[in-house]
Amino acid sequence: MKSNEVFDNVCSLISEKYINSGWKYSKSGHWMTKKDGNFMYKIFFYTSWNNISDKNVAFYGECAIIPLKSKDKIFHNNTRQSNVPKGHLYWNIANEEDWDRTIEEFTSWLDSSFMPIVESCMNDLENFVKQVAMRGFYPSNGYVVDINFILTHGSRKLAEEATKRYYASLDEPIKKEFKENYESMINGNEAVSAYGNNMMRNYSNFRTILENNIAVTL
């Protein structure tokens, strides 16, 4: 079976498990989506450009939350970050006999790491924002947070608390870059390193903190 057919089949089999839960599958885009009044929840299926039919066909994925009024991902996680499949960068789905294990492991990852986040965000946004501010999106991976999400759907007070936790969670080299650039730029001066310029050029917690003049205890 050709590699693109294999990939299509596995994606379709996975999507069938979630159709009754309100997810919609795009066969052309190889993704699943679900929406509420604020966000699009999206699951991406990926493969490789250098697959070899009947020998090696890669399969891996990503999940994300994207505001309806923006293209910025306020939350995203992928199988590689989560070390699934364990010890490998992807599942090899070249042989049909490996599909069941791949689908089982991938959907288990979704059901444990993403679906609870989706349900909480859709059904009780107010409490979900408070939980994220307190412990991050997925606490097992450290303090992962989106300050703009907290500011927009929570309060400035929550955003300030989240900012303190976010800064404290940074590795020391990044914390030093943050501190030096923040101290300069919060007073209207230029960035002191590429870090400051890059963070302000792209969607980032640093940019949100600067643009909203959120105080950081350094």
Steps between C-alpha positions, in 0.01 A plus 500: 500500500634844410616715790238772443223238506636354821512845662146583381366173641654543844383862525146397404494215752608733779246768405216247507551462874420868559227587248221429751668740744460794263836488325514562126762340280661666198634228274677751276663680793556192716371661816203492737329808638242595757376850585322699766434874523861584579738239364576244237639175637716328242677167464757476222612173341849503350712274286837534322592609150753218468276202580578167333189301415478161673814578701480823694201735523518751785203604710496752784280789611436826681209653689430871548254763618467800269284809569234555232618860456867408470734248340722481807505173691436571867569135575671229301657166570627225273581134526873563480491732800304235687740221399237287328556253359750438776856528380408591142418816306203345322301184436585296191164417340632345178357160599129467576578266789645803685195722458307380807791567735562841343134602526476372858811685615419821314138519622612415855737796480218726376254376761741553787680819399262705283136398527475592872639845416245542221211396724606733780551794264166447326285425804641720776731763354506718813630222724725365227676838471556501877643147484735590215619811685571288805667192349531546123333311215665166574684501834701183430708697247574795728322833506368541145274804471376767260486837676276657236247218546493572875473875444223472239280239665594550864619821661806719528555374853509140377731602216738663748504186713557285192784729390680449831471123467603511135816702573588274793463193277754614240842337477774725636653603162155597365410671826814714464405595140147579611617715792751705301261572216199560724685752716603695189183476296242558774648850528470563127857417406627260234546127538844409627527169313343298222271340758311824558465575129387148416247482781345832395496401133301185567203404715644423843447534874781756511323718244169477686669596825675801343200626300276485805757640745471202732737534791751219549689440824851439369 
